[in-house]
Amino acid sequence: MKRLNFLQQSQKFTTLSEQKTPVLSQQEPTNTSTESNNPLNKKLSPSWVRYLLLLTGSGVLLSIVAIYLGNYAYRQWQYTQKYLQTDNAHVTAEINPVTTRVSGIVTEITFNDNQMVSPGMILVKLDKSNYQLSLAQAKTSLELAKQQAALAREKILKIVIDTPEPQPVRKNKNAQIEQKALIKKRTLQTQVLNQQKKLNEQQYKIALATFTQKQVEVKKAELELEYTNIATVVGGLVGNKNVQVGQQVLPGQTLLSIMQPRPWIIAYFPEKQLEKIQPGQKVKITVSAFANRQFQGKVDSIAFMPQDNLTSNSASSNLLHQIPVKIVFDGSSIQGYESRFNPGMSAVVKVETK
């Protein structure tokens, strides 16, 4: 009996549970829907928070970059309005070759590589013996010509032509014949003496010309002897040495070169920029070999270049040529660096156009 009552109660409890369950299931969705429609009750996930922060940060960063690029572009525009710059530039200088005027054997070299030399300094000496002998022979020939000229002059002075005084005509016929014969004889003698004198004068002129020629030969021999001491006309830095002791050199042969300590810059600019470049404009110069030093200079001139030597920066039919501009250094700016510049060194120049 007790078991029967327990079963009945269990069945009632189950029935009540089944009746209450639908009610609860209907109310819960209603409450959930109400909460989901309320934005104040929403909660963002961490991933959405990170996404929003990333978007905000990216926007700020893009704004900063845009401001920086705009400022940079403006400063670049200002810079290009004031300066024209090119890295197509190089150092150049005047280089003078030292040549020999006479042939001979090199007996002495008085300079070292890369040495600074002054004008008139003897750099190479040649064997003098042949030229000393030539000078002695020329002087002997000169002395002989001098003596011959003196003898020719004496011959002229020895010829004295007497002009006979007119004689009165004699009445005696025989005397007249004798007088005419005497006059004829004197006339012939005078003609012979005049011819001899002219001949002597001609010989004297030849002797004088020979004497003058011998003087020239002596001078030439003296110069050739002097040229055995090969000196430099200009001062500067010695380079391109091409001579050794014992070497046979020939006239016109280049033995070395002298670079003068007055370098300048050749810079190439597009032809469309030449309107802004004028002589006298200030220039800032940076030479690659001395990158930590900035030199000062000024525009000297727009250099002349033959048509065949003009370079181009375009492959189109309308070529834009690069025109060379000569830029000189300020003397005080390169003080102490004069001998350190070498032709061909790369450079960057900035021309101040305003």
C-alpha positions in Angstrom: 0.0 0.0 0.0 2.8 2.3 0.9 4.4 1.4 -2.4 1.3 2.4 -4.3 1.1 5.7 -2.6 4.7 6.5 -3.4 4.2 5.7 -7.1 1.1 7.9 -7.3 2.9 10.9 -5.7 5.8 10.5 -8.1 3.5 10.5 -11.1 1.8 13.7 -9.8 5.1 15.4 -9.4 6.2 14.4 -12.9 2.9 15.8 -14.3 3.4 19.1 -12.6 6.9 19.4 -13.8 5.8 18.8 -17.4 3.1 21.5 -17.1 5.5 24.1 -15.7 8.3 23.6 -18.2 6.6 25.2 -21.2 5.8 28.3 -19.2 9.4 28.7 -18.2 10.6 28.0 -21.8 8.3 30.7 -23.1 9.4 33.3 -20.6 13.1 32.9 -21.0 13.3 33.8 -24.6 11.3 36.9 -23.9 13.6 38.1 -21.2 16.7 37.3 -23.5 15.2 39.3 -26.3 14.7 42.3 -24.1 18.2 42.3 -22.9 19.7 41.9 -26.4 17.8 44.9 -27.6 19.3 47.2 -25.0 22.7 48.7 -26.2 23.6 49.6 -22.7 23.6 46.0 -21.8 26.0 44.9 -24.7 29.6 43.9 -23.9 32.3 44.2 -26.6 34.7 41.3 -27.0 38.5 41.9 -26.6 39.1 41.3 -30.3 36.7 44.2 -31.2 38.4 46.5 -28.8 41.8 45.7 -30.3 40.4 46.3 -33.8 39.0 49.7 -32.8 42.2 50.7 -31.2 44.2 49.6 -34.2 41.9 51.7 -36.5 42.3 54.7 -34.3 46.1 54.4 -34.1 46.4 53.9 -37.8 44.4 57.0 -38.5 46.7 59.0 -36.1 49.8 57.6 -37.7 48.5 58.3 -41.2 47.8 61.8 -40.2 51.3 62.3 -38.8 52.9 60.8 -41.9 50.7 63.0 -44.2 51.8 66.1 -42.2 55.4 65.1 -42.3 55.3 64.4 -46.1 53.6 67.6 -46.7 56.1 69.5 -44.7 59.0 67.7 -46.4 57.6 68.4 -49.8 57.2 72.1 -49.0 60.7 72.3 -47.7 62.0 70.5 -50.8 60.1 73.0 -53.0 61.6 75.9 -51.1 65.1 74.3 -51.4 64.8 73.8 -55.2 63.7 77.4 -55.5 66.9 78.6 -53.8 69.5 75.9 -54.9 70.3 73.9 -57.9 72.2 70.7 -57.0 74.1 68.1 -59.1 76.4 65.2 -58.3 77.5 65.0 -61.9 80.6 67.1 -61.2 84.4 66.5 -60.9 87.6 68.2 -60.0 89.9 69.4 -62.8 93.1 71.4 -62.9 95.7 72.7 -65.4 98.3 70.0 -66.2 101.5 71.1 -67.9 103.7 68.5 -69.6 107.5 68.8 -69.2 109.2 67.8 -72.4 112.8 67.7 -73.6 114.0 70.0 -76.4 117.1 68.0 -77.2 118.1 64.4 -77.3 120.5 62.7 -74.9 121.1 60.3 -72.1 119.6 61.1 -68.7 122.3 61.5 -66.1 120.4 62.8 -63.1 116.8 63.2 -61.8 116.4 65.8 -59.1 112.8 65.3 -58.1 110.7 62.8 -56.3 107.2 61.5 -57.1 104.4 63.7 -56.0 106.8 66.5 -55.0 105.8 70.2 -55.1 108.2 72.1 -57.3 108.7 75.8 -58.0 109.1 77.6 -61.4 112.6 77.3 -62.9 113.6 74.3 -60.9 115.8 71.8 -62.8 114.2 68.4 -62.8 116.2 66.3 -65.2 119.8 66.6 -66.5 121.2 65.1 -69.7 124.7 64.3 -70.8 126.4 67.5 -71.9 129.6 66.2 -73.6 128.3 66.3 -77.2 126.7 69.7 -76.7 129.9 71.1 -75.2 131.8 69.9 -78.2 129.3 71.4 -80.6 129.6 74.8 -78.8 133.4 74.7 -79.1 133.2 74.0 -82.8 130.7 76.8 -83.3 132.9 79.3 -81.5 135.9 78.3 -83.6 133.9 78.7 -86.8 132.7 82.1 -85.5 136.3 83.3 -84.9 137.3 82.2 -88.4 134.4 84.0 -90.0 135.3 87.1 -88.0 138.8 87.1 -89.4 137.6 86.6 -93.0 135.3 89.5 -92.6 138.1 91.7 -91.3 140.4 90.7 -94.3 137.6 91.4 -96.8 137.2 94.9 -95.2 140.9 95.6 -95.5 140.8 94.7 -99.2 138.2 97.3 -99.7 140.2 99.9 -97.8 143.4 99.2 -99.9 141.7 100.1 -103.1 142.2 103.9 -103.7 140.9 105.4 -106.8 142.5 108.7 -107.8 140.4 111.0 -109.9 142.8 112.8 -112.4 142.5 116.5 -112.6 141.6 117.9 -116.0 144.6 118.8 -118.2 144.7 121.7 -120.6 144.6 120.6 -124.2 148.0 120.8 -125.8 148.5 122.4 -129.2 151.2 120.0 -130.3 149.6 117.1 -132.2 151.9 114.5 -130.8 151.4 115.8 -127.3 147.6 115.6 -127.8 148.0 111.9 -128.9 150.0 111.1 -125.8 147.6 113.0 -123.6 144.6 111.0 -125.0 146.5 107.7 -124.5 147.2 108.6 -120.9 143.6 109.5 -120.2 142.4 106.3 -121.8 144.9 104.3 -119.7 143.8 106.0 -116.5 140.2 105.5 -117.4 140.8 101.7 -117.8 142.7 101.6 -114.5 139.8 103.3 -112.8 137.3 100.9 -114.2 139.4 97.9 -113.1 139.8 99.4 -109.6 136.0 100.0 -109.4 135.2 96.5 -110.4 137.7 95.1 -107.9 136.3 97.3 -105.2 132.8 96.1 -106.0 134.0 92.6 -105.9 135.7 93.2 -102.5 132.6 94.8 -101.1 130.6 91.8 -102.2 133.0 89.5 -100.6 132.9 91.6 -97.4 129.1 91.3 -97.4 129.3 87.6 -97.7 131.9 87.4 -94.9 129.6 89.5 -92.7 126.7 87.2 -93.5 128.8 84.2 -92.7 129.9 85.8 -89.4 126.3 86.5 -88.5 125.4 82.9 -89.3 128.2 81.6 -87.1 127.0 83.9 -84.3 123.6 82.2 -84.6 125.2 78.7 -84.5 127.1 79.7 -81.4 123.8 80.9 -79.8 122.0 77.7 -80.8 124.9 75.5 -79.4 124.7 77.5 -76.1 120.9 77.0 -75.9 121.2 73.3 -76.7 123.8 73.0 -73.9 121.5 74.9 -71.6 118.5 72.6 -72.6 120.4 69.6 -71.2 119.2 71.0 -67.9 115.4 70.4 -68.1 113.5 72.8 -65.9 109.8 73.5 -65.3 108.2 76.7 -66.4 105.4 76.5 -63.8 105.2 75.4 -60.2 103.0 72.6 -58.9 102.7 68.9 -58.1 104.9 66.4 -60.0 103.1 63.5 -61.5 103.1 61.0 -64.5 106.9 60.4 -64.2 108.1 58.8 -67.4 111.9 59.1 -67.2 114.8 57.1 -65.7 118.5 57.6 -65.3 120.4 56.2 -68.3 117.4 56.5 -70.6 117.8 57.9 -74.1 115.3 60.7 -74.6 114.3 62.4 -77.9 113.2 66.0 -78.6 109.5 66.6 -77.8 109.3 63.5 -75.5 107.1 64.1 -72.3 109.1 63.2 -69.2 106.6 64.2 -66.5 103.6 66.4 -65.8 103.1 69.4 -63.4 99.6 69.9 -61.9 99.2 73.5 -60.9 97.7 74.1 -57.4 94.7 76.0 -58.7 91.9 73.3 -59.2 88.4 74.1 -60.2 85.1 72.2 -60.7 83.3 71.2 -63.8 79.6 70.5 -63.0 77.0 69.3 -65.5 73.5 70.8 -65.3 70.5 70.1 -67.6 70.2 72.8 -70.2 66.8 73.8 -68.9 68.4 74.9 -65.6 70.9 77.2 -67.2 68.5 80.2 -67.1 68.9 80.3 -63.3 72.8 80.0 -63.4 74.8 83.2 -63.6 78.5 83.9 -63.1 79.3 85.1 -59.6 76.7 83.0 -57.8 77.8 81.3 -54.6 78.4 77.6 -54.6 78.8 75.0 -51.9 81.1 72.2 -52.9 81.6 68.8 -51.4 84.4 66.6 -52.7 83.9 62.9 -52.1 87.5 62.5 -51.0 86.9 65.0 -48.2 83.3 64.3 -47.4 83.5 66.0 -43.9 84.7 69.3 -45.4 82.5 71.7 -47.3 84.3 74.1 -49.7 83.1 77.5 -51.0 83.2 78.7 -54.5 81.4 80.7 -57.2 80.2 80.2 -60.7 82.9 81.3 -63.2 81.3 80.6 -66.6 79.3 78.2 -68.6 82.0 76.1 -70.4 82.0 75.6 -74.1 81.6 72.1 -75.3 81.7 70.9 -78.9 78.5 69.3 -80.2 80.0 65.8 -80.3 81.0 66.0 -76.6 77.6 67.0 -75.2 76.1 64.3 -73.0 72.4 63.5 -72.9 70.0 62.3 -70.1 67.2 61.2 -72.5 66.8 58.6 -75.1 64.0 60.5 -76.9 64.4 62.5 -80.0 64.2 65.7 -78.0 67.4 65.3 -76.1 68.1 67.3 -72.9 71.8 67.9 -72.9 74.0 68.2 -69.8 75.9 71.5 -70.1 79.3 71.9 -68.2 79.6 74.9 -65.8 82.9 76.0 -64.5 83.1 76.7 -60.8 86.1 78.1 -59.1 87.1 77.7 -55.4 87.5 80.5 -53.0 91.2 80.7 -52.2 90.7 80.8 -48.5 88.3 77.8 -48.7 90.9 75.4 -50.0 93.9 76.6 -48.1 96.0 73.6 -47.2 94.2 71.4 -49.7 95.6 72.8 -52.9 98.0 69.9 -53.4 95.5 67.2 -52.3 93.0 67.7 -55.1 93.4 65.3 -58.1 91.7 65.8 -61.4 88.7 63.4 -61.7 87.7 63.5 -58.1 83.9 63.3 -57.7 82.0 66.3 -56.3 78.6 67.5 -55.4 77.8 71.2 -55.9 74.9 73.4 -54.8 74.4 76.7 -56.7 72.7 79.4 -54.7 70.4 80.9 -57.3 68.6 83.4 -55.0 
